[in-house]
Amino acid sequence: MDCYKNKIALEIEWNNKDPFFDRDLNNFRLLFELRVISFGIIVTRCDALQNIFDQIGRGSSFGSSTTHMSKLLPKIEGGGGGGCPILVFGIKESLYDENC
């Protein structure tokens, strides 16, 4: 778990292999069942960011087997988090500023 405060768990998955989502969801489920957390939050990237990575020459570092939204949502919808409420944020293309 990346961060924990006030019974809230936060995971940031940016460029890990997608099985890390299974680990995160299982941890959320277990900690929720033990009443250690009230809910979990996952921050990852939207699939469309791949276009930006390709444009800046980093596309090969961020492939289809790495963590991104289309890998996470089916796991959540399939019950991967058990009964734990999960809030998901996907970083999308419109948040990219090439001048920063």
C-alpha positions as CSV (number, residue, x, y, z in Angstrom):
1,M,0.0,0.0,0.0
2,D,1.4,3.4,-1.0
3,C,-0.4,5.5,1.5
4,Y,-2.7,5.0,4.5
5,K,-4.5,7.6,6.6
6,N,-7.8,7.8,8.5
7,K,-8.8,4.3,7.3
8,I,-8.3,5.2,3.6
9,A,-5.8,3.2,1.5
10,L,-4.2,4.6,-1.6
11,E,-2.4,2.8,-4.4
12,I,-0.6,4.5,-7.3
13,E,0.0,2.1,-10.2
14,W,1.7,3.8,-13.0
15,N,3.9,1.4,-14.9
16,N,3.9,-2.0,-13.1
17,K,2.8,-5.2,-14.7
18,D,-1.0,-5.6,-14.5
19,P,-1.0,-8.5,-11.9
20,F,-0.1,-5.8,-9.4
21,F,-3.8,-4.8,-9.6
22,D,-4.7,-8.2,-8.3
23,R,-2.4,-7.7,-5.3
24,D,-3.9,-4.2,-4.6
25,L,-7.5,-5.4,-4.8
26,N,-6.8,-8.4,-2.6
27,N,-5.1,-6.1,0.0
28,F,-8.1,-3.8,-0.1
29,R,-10.5,-6.7,0.3
30,L,-8.6,-8.2,3.3
31,L,-8.0,-4.8,5.1
32,F,-11.7,-3.9,4.6
33,E,-12.9,-7.2,6.0
34,L,-10.6,-6.7,9.0
35,R,-12.0,-3.2,9.4
36,V,-8.6,-1.6,9.0
37,I,-9.8,0.5,6.0
38,S,-13.1,2.0,5.0
39,F,-12.3,2.2,1.3
40,G,-9.5,2.0,-1.2
41,I,-8.3,4.4,-3.9
42,I,-6.3,3.5,-7.0
43,V,-4.7,6.1,-9.3
44,T,-3.5,4.8,-12.6
45,R,-3.4,6.0,-16.2
46,C,-6.1,5.9,-18.9
47,D,-5.3,3.9,-22.0
48,A,-5.3,7.0,-24.2
49,L,-2.1,8.2,-22.6
50,Q,-0.3,5.7,-24.7
51,N,-0.7,8.2,-27.6
52,I,1.3,10.7,-25.7
53,F,4.0,8.2,-24.8
54,D,4.3,7.2,-28.4
55,Q,4.6,10.9,-29.5
56,I,7.4,11.6,-27.1
57,G,9.3,8.4,-27.9
58,R,8.5,6.5,-24.7
59,G,5.8,4.2,-26.1
60,S,7.9,1.1,-25.8
61,S,8.3,1.6,-22.0
62,F,4.5,1.7,-21.5
63,G,3.0,-1.3,-23.2
64,S,-0.3,-3.1,-23.1
65,S,0.8,-5.4,-20.2
66,T,1.5,-2.5,-17.9
67,T,-1.0,-1.0,-15.4
68,H,-3.7,1.1,-17.0
69,M,-7.5,1.6,-16.7
70,S,-8.7,-1.2,-19.1
71,K,-6.7,-3.7,-17.1
72,L,-8.1,-2.5,-13.8
73,L,-11.9,-2.1,-14.5
74,P,-12.6,-5.8,-15.4
75,K,-10.9,-6.9,-12.2
76,I,-13.0,-4.5,-10.1
77,E,-16.2,-5.4,-12.0
78,G,-15.4,-9.1,-11.5
79,G,-15.4,-8.6,-7.7
80,G,-11.6,-8.4,-7.2
81,G,-12.0,-6.0,-4.3
82,G,-14.6,-8.1,-2.4
83,G,-17.0,-5.8,-0.6
84,C,-14.4,-3.0,-0.3
85,P,-15.6,0.3,-1.8
86,I,-13.0,1.4,-4.4
87,L,-12.6,4.8,-6.0
88,V,-10.5,4.9,-9.2
89,F,-8.8,7.8,-10.8
90,G,-7.5,7.5,-14.4
91,I,-5.0,10.2,-15.6
92,K,-6.1,11.1,-19.1
93,E,-4.6,12.9,-22.1
94,S,-6.1,16.3,-21.4
95,L,-4.1,16.6,-18.2
96,Y,-0.8,16.5,-20.2
97,D,0.9,19.8,-20.6
98,E,3.9,19.6,-22.9
99,N,5.2,22.9,-21.5
100,C,5.8,21.6,-18.0
